[in-house]
Amino acid sequence: MRLFLPIILCLGCTEKSTDAGAPPSTVDPFDTDVEPEEEEEEEEEEEEEEPIEIDPNIDQTIDATDSTLWIYFDLETASIVSPENPADSPDWDLAFQRYSIAVNGGVSGSGGTQVLPLGGSYDSFEEVSQVPDAEWITDMEDSDGDGKPEYAFQSWYDYDLSTHTLSPADFVYLVHTVEENTFRVRVIDYYSPQGESGYPSIEFDQIE
């Protein structure tokens, strides 16, 4: 007698393909150092081509991120200058180093630049067109022992202890320049559009 053994078909027992898919990524998607995929890179490049919105009131943004360098600025020409001897040069009016703003007068320079702080006038900047009869100041020697001069612009910012950020205080400054012109000046921001500190932006107009 013949025995018929049943033939058992193993369906779906073929070996899995090696390219069925890589294991899930363990990279934190919120890690900014992660290299994006090619398609994402193309999308990011397209986004970077879009113009960054900048406050229309800004006349100049200064890269003052280096805490060892001063960046010198001339109001008449609205340009950054590079005087060989800043302490004895008439080529600049304001100087920037991180959050410090110096003027070409007093202990900071020989140009005779003077400043008249106008408190409570920040939002009415466009209306500041006259020079009031008040006392002008300039950069003075250190009087509080912090190792820095008493800058005429030293009260330009408010400091938030909870966020450790700077924001413009309620001041407009009149600046009597080396060339004996008068400008109204206010600080617009201390941060770049990307949020990096050390980029003071100013608005200024000549009124006399």
QUITA-V349349 format. One record per backbone hydrogen bond with DSSP energy under -0.5 kcal/mol. CO is the residue of the C=O (numbers start at 0). NH is the residue of the N-H. E is the energy in kcal/mol with one decimal. If there is no record, write none. Layout:
# QUITA-V349349
CO/NH/E
CO/NH/E
This chain:
# QUITA-V349349
1/3/-0.5
2/4/-0.8
5/7/-0.7
6/8/-0.7
7/9/-0.5
8/10/-1.1
9/12/-1.0
16/19/-1.1
27/30/-1.9
29/31/-0.6
30/33/-1.7
33/35/-0.5
36/40/-2.4
37/41/-2.2
38/42/-1.8
39/43/-2.5
40/44/-2.6
41/45/-1.9
42/46/-2.0
43/47/-2.4
44/48/-1.0
46/49/-1.3
54/57/-1.8
59/201/-2.7
61/63/-1.3
63/97/-1.9
64/66/-0.7
65/68/-1.3
69/71/-0.5
70/95/-2.4
71/80/-2.3
72/74/-0.5
72/92/-2.9
72/93/-2.2
73/77/-0.8
73/78/-1.5
78/73/-2.8
80/71/-0.7
82/85/-0.5
84/87/-1.9
85/88/-1.4
86/109/-0.7
92/103/-1.8
93/72/-3.3
94/101/-2.5
95/70/-2.4
96/99/-2.5
99/96/-2.2
100/152/-0.7
101/94/-2.2
102/104/-2.4
103/112/-2.9
104/107/-1.9
113/175/-2.7
114/136/-3.2
115/173/-2.4
116/118/-0.6
117/120/-0.9
117/171/-1.7
120/123/-0.7
121/124/-1.1
123/126/-1.4
123/127/-0.6
124/127/-1.4
126/128/-1.2
129/131/-0.7
131/133/-1.3
136/114/-3.4
138/106/-1.8
139/149/-2.4
148/150/-1.4
149/139/-2.1
150/153/-1.7
152/155/-1.8
155/168/-3.4
157/159/-0.5
157/166/-2.1
158/160/-0.7
159/163/-2.3
159/164/-0.8
164/159/-2.7
166/157/-3.2
168/170/-2.3
169/119/-2.5
169/120/-0.5
171/117/-3.0
172/174/-0.5
172/184/-2.6
173/115/-2.6
173/175/-0.5
174/176/-0.8
174/182/-2.3
175/113/-1.8
176/179/-1.7
180/176/-2.9
181/206/-2.8
181/207/-1.7
182/174/-3.0
183/204/-1.8
184/172/-3.3
185/202/-2.7
188/200/-2.6
189/197/-1.0
189/198/-1.8
191/194/-2.2
195/191/-2.3
197/63/-2.4
199/61/-2.8
200/187/-3.2
200/188/-1.1
201/58/-2.3
201/59/-1.7
202/185/-2.2
204/183/-2.9
